[in-house]
Amino acid sequence: MKDYIDPEYPSVPMLREKARKRIPKFAFEYLDGGCNNEVNLARNTSDIRRVQLKPQYLRNHGEAQLHTELFGKTYSAPFGISPIGLQGLMWPRASEILAQAAFEQQLPFILSTVATASIEKIGEITEGSAWFQLYHPTELELRDKLIERVAQAGYPVLVILADTPTFGVRPKEIRNGLSIPPRMTLRNILQIISHPNWALQTLVAGQPEFKTLKPYIPKGMNLRHLGQFMNRTFSGRLDEDRVRSIRDKWKGKLVIKGISSTEDTQKAIEWGVDGIIISNHGGRQLDAGPSSIAALHEIAPKYKNRLTIMIDSGMRSGPDIANCLASGAEFTFLGRAFMYGVAALGKRGGNHTIAILKKELQQIMEQVSCDRVEDLPNFLLQKNLTSGPE
């Protein structure tokens, strides 16, 4: 059943702990880690949890409704699945598992350019309802080919990534050989041997590949040359010319992900973007930057109703989602939470995690007596969140 919650793992932290034990350490640290000293990784969640909601127990209240309209489509809940690169490294066919769960439960799934499933495969699974996140290619010809494939697969929303002008320094990935090019150390080999189920499932599924990019990668390229190819092929910095050019070509909804300032929000509006996802890449790019919800508190009051404001980074529960929605986000996206679910429970993990988050969010809304998702800002108690210890 799609709404069934395994009582052994009834929360995302419990799924995280199960995932940690079930997959090799190098795969778990790739999923779980941040950049530099992981300051912003921790701050994302801690700042969200400093937000407080005000219950109104003596008002008339019915059953909380989670359905949310976004870009003209009604979703079953106000959250979706964020793009994550190399999903198949954490668990084989993770992209396909999560896309299937999102489709079944009427939620948006965002496919990354560097995911381990192709545009066409995810389009088939979701019947063209998935979103695509574009790492901007250096060559315009490749950019246009990718956009054309996304359009042909029926995707309604194109997400351009803004927060990777450089690759973040991630010490755990460097130690584990998961920077590009990856290397297989004795430590990693021993970790694989100690996780035979993961190793067997990976063997059956095949070595993870950048499936969307496979047609453009020269055959026979070794890992070192693959790393050089990736560095040459993609330029993560956006500017007005790049965004306006994509806006002219793309007929669907256009979103920029990785916005953390009012200045960039204003530019997005001027350049014709339909929405933004406030994000700091899950704390994987800039340790010294603001948490996602701190940026939301700056952006939402000024730009509400001028474009669609969404958020990701740091949410691990239904209460976290409620706090972000109460703070002015119209929709939320989670990445690690869903990957913990798949790494912990395999094919059951996607639906299981969605069921947990829906149950938790509905409980919070009914506890404070909020009937509709769009009414959550009326229950916000703490209005002036600033990053840092209280």
C-alpha positions as CSV (number, residue, x, y, z in Angstrom):
1,M,0.0,0.0,0.0
2,K,1.3,3.4,-0.9
3,D,0.3,4.9,2.5
4,Y,1.8,2.1,4.6
5,I,4.5,3.0,7.0
6,D,6.8,0.3,8.3
7,P,6.6,0.6,12.1
8,E,10.3,-0.4,12.3
9,Y,11.3,2.8,10.5
10,P,8.6,5.4,11.2
11,S,10.7,8.5,10.8
12,V,13.4,9.9,8.5
13,P,16.1,9.8,11.2
14,M,15.4,6.1,11.6
15,L,15.7,5.6,7.8
16,R,19.0,7.5,7.9
17,E,20.4,5.2,10.5
18,K,19.2,2.1,8.6
19,A,20.7,3.5,5.4
20,R,24.0,4.2,7.1
21,K,24.3,0.5,8.1
22,R,23.0,-0.9,4.7
23,I,25.3,0.8,2.2
24,P,29.1,1.3,2.0
25,K,30.5,4.2,4.0
26,F,31.8,6.0,0.9
27,A,28.3,6.0,-0.6
28,F,26.6,7.1,2.7
29,E,29.1,10.0,3.1
30,Y,28.5,11.1,-0.4
31,L,24.8,11.3,0.4
32,D,25.0,12.6,3.9
33,G,28.0,15.1,3.8
34,G,28.5,18.8,3.1
35,C,31.3,21.0,2.1
36,N,34.3,22.2,4.1
37,N,33.4,21.9,7.8
38,E,29.7,21.1,7.2
39,V,28.6,24.3,9.0
40,N,25.8,25.2,6.6
41,L,24.8,21.5,6.4
42,A,23.9,21.6,10.1
43,R,22.6,25.2,10.0
44,N,20.0,24.4,7.3
45,T,18.1,22.1,9.6
46,S,18.7,23.9,12.9
47,D,17.5,27.2,11.5
48,I,14.3,25.6,10.2
49,R,13.7,24.1,13.6
50,R,14.0,27.5,15.3
51,V,10.7,28.5,13.6
52,Q,7.7,28.2,15.8
53,L,4.0,27.8,15.0
54,K,1.1,29.1,17.0
55,P,-1.7,26.7,17.7
56,Q,-5.2,28.0,17.7
57,Y,-7.1,25.3,19.5
58,L,-10.5,27.0,19.9
59,R,-11.2,27.8,16.3
60,N,-13.5,25.7,14.0
61,H,-11.3,23.2,12.2
62,G,-11.8,20.3,9.8
63,E,-9.5,17.7,8.4
64,A,-6.3,19.2,7.1
65,Q,-6.0,19.1,3.3
66,L,-2.5,18.7,1.8
67,H,-3.4,19.2,-1.9
68,T,-1.4,22.0,-3.4
69,E,-1.6,23.7,-6.8
70,L,1.7,24.6,-8.4
71,F,2.1,25.9,-12.0
72,G,-1.4,24.9,-12.8
73,K,-1.2,21.3,-11.6
74,T,-2.6,20.0,-8.3
75,Y,-0.2,17.8,-6.3
76,S,-1.2,15.6,-3.4
77,A,1.1,17.4,-1.0
78,P,3.2,20.5,-0.9
79,F,6.5,18.7,-1.3
80,G,8.5,17.0,-4.1
81,I,11.8,15.2,-4.6
82,S,14.9,17.3,-5.2
83,P,17.5,16.4,-7.9
84,I,20.4,14.4,-6.7
85,G,23.4,13.4,-8.8
86,L,24.7,9.8,-8.9
87,Q,21.6,8.4,-7.1
88,G,22.4,4.9,-8.4
89,L,25.6,5.0,-6.3
90,M,23.7,5.1,-3.1
91,W,21.2,2.4,-4.2
92,P,20.8,0.8,-7.6
93,R,18.0,2.3,-9.7
94,A,17.3,4.9,-7.0
95,S,16.2,7.5,-9.6
96,E,13.7,5.1,-11.2
97,I,12.3,4.0,-7.7
98,L,11.8,7.6,-6.6
99,A,10.3,8.7,-9.9
100,Q,7.8,5.9,-9.8
101,A,6.9,6.7,-6.2
102,A,6.4,10.4,-7.0
103,F,4.3,9.6,-10.1
104,E,2.1,7.2,-8.1
105,Q,1.6,9.7,-5.3
106,Q,1.1,12.7,-7.6
107,L,4.3,14.6,-6.5
108,P,6.9,16.3,-8.6
109,F,10.2,14.5,-9.2
110,I,13.2,16.5,-10.4
111,L,15.8,14.7,-12.5
112,S,19.4,15.9,-12.4
113,T,21.6,16.2,-15.4
114,V,24.1,14.0,-13.6
115,A,21.6,11.4,-12.3
116,T,21.9,7.8,-13.2
117,A,18.7,7.6,-15.2
118,S,18.0,9.1,-18.6
119,I,15.6,11.9,-19.5
120,E,13.7,9.5,-21.6
121,K,13.4,6.7,-19.0
122,I,12.1,9.0,-16.3
123,G,9.8,10.6,-18.8
124,E,8.4,7.2,-19.5
125,I,8.0,6.3,-15.8
126,T,6.3,9.6,-15.0
127,E,4.3,9.9,-18.2
128,G,6.0,13.2,-18.9
129,S,5.3,14.8,-15.5
130,A,8.8,15.0,-14.1
131,W,10.9,18.2,-14.0
132,F,14.5,18.4,-15.3
133,Q,17.4,20.3,-13.6
134,L,19.9,21.6,-16.1
135,Y,23.6,22.0,-15.3
136,H,24.4,24.6,-17.9
137,P,26.7,23.2,-20.6
138,T,29.7,25.2,-21.9
139,E,28.6,24.5,-25.5
140,L,25.3,25.9,-26.6
141,E,24.8,23.0,-29.0
142,L,24.8,20.5,-26.1
143,R,22.5,22.8,-24.1
144,D,20.0,22.9,-27.0
145,K,20.1,19.1,-27.4
146,L,19.3,18.5,-23.8
147,I,16.5,21.0,-23.8
148,E,15.1,19.5,-26.9
149,R,15.1,16.0,-25.3
150,V,13.4,17.4,-22.2
151,A,10.7,18.9,-24.3
152,Q,10.2,15.8,-26.4
153,A,9.8,13.7,-23.2
154,G,7.0,16.0,-22.1
155,Y,8.5,17.6,-19.0
156,P,6.5,20.7,-18.0
157,V,9.2,22.4,-15.9
158,L,12.9,23.2,-16.6
159,V,15.0,24.0,-13.6
160,I,18.3,25.8,-14.2
161,L,21.0,25.3,-11.5
162,A,22.6,28.6,-10.3
163,D,24.7,27.6,-7.2
164,T,27.5,25.7,-8.8
165,P,29.9,28.3,-10.3
166,T,32.6,26.1,-8.8
167,F,32.5,22.7,-7.2
168,G,32.4,22.7,-3.4
169,V,35.3,21.4,-1.4
170,R,34.0,18.2,0.2
171,P,36.7,16.5,2.2
172,K,34.9,13.2,2.8
173,E,34.4,12.7,-1.0
174,I,38.1,13.5,-1.6
175,R,39.2,11.0,1.0
176,N,36.8,8.4,-0.4
177,G,37.9,9.0,-4.0
178,L,34.4,10.2,-5.1
179,S,35.7,13.4,-6.6
180,I,36.0,13.3,-10.4
181,P,37.8,11.1,-11.4
182,P,36.8,8.5,-8.7
183,R,39.3,6.0,-7.5
184,M,38.8,2.6,-5.8
185,T,40.9,2.4,-2.7
186,L,41.5,-0.6,-0.5
187,R,39.2,1.1,2.1
188,N,36.4,1.3,-0.4
189,I,36.9,-2.3,-1.5
190,L,36.6,-3.5,2.0
191,Q,33.5,-1.4,2.5
192,I,31.9,-3.1,-0.5
193,I,32.8,-6.6,0.7
194,S,31.2,-5.8,4.1
195,H,27.9,-4.8,2.3
196,P,27.2,-7.8,0.1
197,N,23.5,-7.0,-0.5
198,W,24.4,-3.6,-1.9
199,A,27.2,-5.1,-3.9
200,L,24.9,-7.8,-5.4
201,Q,22.2,-5.3,-6.2
202,T,24.7,-3.0,-7.9
203,L,26.2,-5.9,-9.9
204,V,22.7,-6.8,-11.1
205,A,21.8,-3.2,-12.0
206,G,25.2,-2.4,-13.5
207,Q,27.8,0.2,-12.7
208,P,26.2,3.7,-12.2
209,E,26.5,5.9,-15.3
210,F,25.5,9.4,-16.3
211,K,22.7,8.0,-18.5
212,T,21.4,11.4,-19.8
213,L,25.0,12.4,-20.8
214,K,26.0,9.0,-22.2
215,P,25.3,9.9,-25.9
216,Y,27.8,12.7,-25.6
217,I,30.6,11.0,-23.8
218,P,33.2,9.5,-26.2
219,K,33.3,5.7,-26.1
220,G,36.2,4.0,-24.3
221,M,36.9,7.0,-22.1
222,N,38.6,6.1,-18.9
223,L,37.7,7.6,-15.5
224,R,40.4,10.2,-15.6
225,H,39.4,11.4,-19.0
226,L,35.8,11.3,-18.0
227,G,36.6,13.8,-15.2
228,Q,38.3,16.1,-17.6
229,F,35.4,15.8,-20.0
230,M,32.9,16.8,-17.3
231,N,34.9,19.8,-16.3
232,R,35.2,20.9,-19.9
233,T,31.5,20.3,-20.7
234,F,29.8,22.2,-17.9
235,S,30.0,25.7,-16.7
236,G,27.8,26.3,-13.7
237,R,27.8,30.1,-13.8
238,L,24.5,31.7,-15.0
239,D,24.2,35.2,-16.4
240,E,21.5,37.3,-18.1
241,D,22.4,36.1,-21.6
242,R,22.2,32.5,-20.7
243,V,18.9,32.7,-18.8
244,R,17.2,34.9,-21.4
245,S,18.4,32.6,-24.2
246,I,16.9,29.6,-22.4
247,R,13.7,31.5,-21.7
248,D,13.3,32.2,-25.4
249,K,13.8,28.5,-26.3
250,W,11.9,26.8,-23.4
251,K,8.1,27.0,-23.7
252,G,7.3,25.5,-20.4
253,K,7.7,26.8,-16.9
254,L,11.3,28.0,-16.1
255,V,12.7,27.9,-12.6
256,I,16.1,28.9,-11.2
257,K,17.4,26.7,-8.3
258,G,20.0,27.9,-5.9
259,I,18.8,31.4,-5.1
260,S,19.8,32.8,-1.7
261,S,19.5,36.6,-2.0
262,T,17.0,39.3,-2.8
263,E,19.4,40.6,-5.5
264,D,19.3,37.3,-7.4
265,T,15.5,37.1,-7.0
266,Q,15.1,40.5,-8.6
267,K,17.2,39.4,-11.5
268,A,15.2,36.2,-12.0
269,I,12.0,38.2,-12.2
270,E,13.5,40.7,-14.7
271,W,14.8,37.8,-16.9
272,G,11.4,36.2,-17.2
273,V,11.7,33.3,-14.8
274,D,8.5,31.7,-13.5
275,G,9.8,30.6,-10.1
276,I,12.8,30.1,-7.9
277,I,13.9,27.3,-5.5
278,I,15.7,28.9,-2.6
279,S,18.5,26.5,-1.9
280,N,22.1,26.3,-0.9
281,H,22.6,22.9,-2.5
282,G,22.0,21.1,0.7
283,G,25.0,22.7,2.4
284,R,27.3,21.2,-0.3
285,Q,28.6,24.4,-1.9
286,L,29.1,27.4,0.5
287,D,29.7,26.8,4.1
288,A,29.8,30.5,4.9
289,G,26.4,31.2,3.3
290,P,22.9,31.6,4.9
291,S,20.7,28.7,5.6
292,S,17.9,28.2,3.1
293,I,15.2,29.3,5.5
294,A,17.1,32.4,6.5
295,A,17.2,33.4,2.8
296,L,13.5,32.6,2.5
297,H,12.7,35.0,5.4
298,E,14.5,37.7,3.4
299,I,13.0,36.9,0.0
300,A,9.4,35.9,0.6
301,P,8.1,39.2,2.2
302,K,9.5,41.3,-0.7
303,Y,8.7,39.1,-3.7
304,K,5.6,37.1,-2.7
305,N,3.1,37.1,-5.6
306,R,5.7,38.3,-8.1
307,L,6.9,34.7,-8.9
308,T,6.6,31.3,-7.4
309,I,8.8,30.8,-4.3
310,M,9.9,27.3,-3.4
311,I,12.6,26.0,-1.1
312,D,14.9,23.0,-0.5
313,S,17.8,22.2,1.8
314,G,17.6,21.0,5.4
315,M,14.1,19.6,5.7
316,R,13.9,16.1,7.3
317,S,10.3,15.9,8.5
318,G,6.7,17.1,8.3
319,P,7.3,19.8,10.9
320,D,10.2,21.0,8.9
321,I,8.0,21.3,5.8
322,A,5.3,23.1,7.8
323,N,7.9,25.6,9.1
324,C,9.1,26.4,5.6
325,L,5.6,26.8,4.3
326,A,4.6,29.0,7.2
327,S,7.7,31.1,6.5
328,G,6.5,32.0,3.0
329,A,7.4,29.1,0.7
330,E,4.7,28.0,-1.7
331,F,6.2,24.5,-2.2
332,T,9.1,22.5,-0.8
333,F,11.6,19.9,-2.1
334,L,13.6,17.3,-0.1
335,G,16.5,15.2,-1.4
336,R,18.4,13.4,1.3
337,A,15.2,12.3,3.1
338,F,14.1,10.3,0.1
339,M,17.5,8.8,-0.6
340,Y,17.7,7.6,3.0
341,G,14.4,5.9,2.4
342,V,15.6,4.1,-0.7
343,A,19.0,3.2,0.7
344,A,17.2,1.8,3.8
345,L,14.3,0.0,2.2
346,G,15.1,-0.3,-1.5
347,K,12.0,-0.4,-3.8
348,R,9.7,0.4,-0.8
349,G,11.7,3.4,0.3
350,G,10.1,6.0,-1.9
351,N,6.5,5.4,-1.0
352,H,7.4,4.8,2.6
353,T,9.2,8.2,2.9
354,I,6.3,10.0,1.2
355,A,3.9,8.4,3.6
356,I,5.9,9.4,6.6
357,L,6.1,13.0,5.5
358,K,2.4,13.3,4.6
359,K,1.4,11.8,7.9
360,E,3.7,14.1,9.9
361,L,2.7,17.2,8.0
362,Q,-1.0,16.5,8.3
363,Q,-0.6,15.9,12.1
364,I,1.1,19.3,12.5
365,M,-1.5,21.1,10.5
366,E,-4.3,19.5,12.5
367,Q,-2.5,20.2,15.8
368,V,-2.4,23.9,15.1
369,S,-5.9,23.9,13.5
370,C,-4.8,24.7,10.0
371,D,-7.1,23.5,7.3
372,R,-5.2,24.4,4.1
373,V,-1.5,24.5,3.2
374,E,-1.8,28.1,2.0
375,D,-3.0,29.2,5.4
376,L,0.1,28.0,7.3
377,P,1.7,31.5,7.3
378,N,-1.2,32.6,9.6
379,F,0.2,30.3,12.2
380,L,3.8,31.6,12.1
381,L,4.9,32.7,15.6
382,Q,8.5,33.5,15.1
383,K,8.8,36.0,12.2
384,N,12.4,37.3,12.4
385,L,14.7,34.3,12.1
386,T,18.4,35.0,12.0
387,S,21.1,32.3,11.5
388,G,23.2,31.4,14.5
389,P,22.7,30.2,18.1
390,E,19.9,31.7,20.2
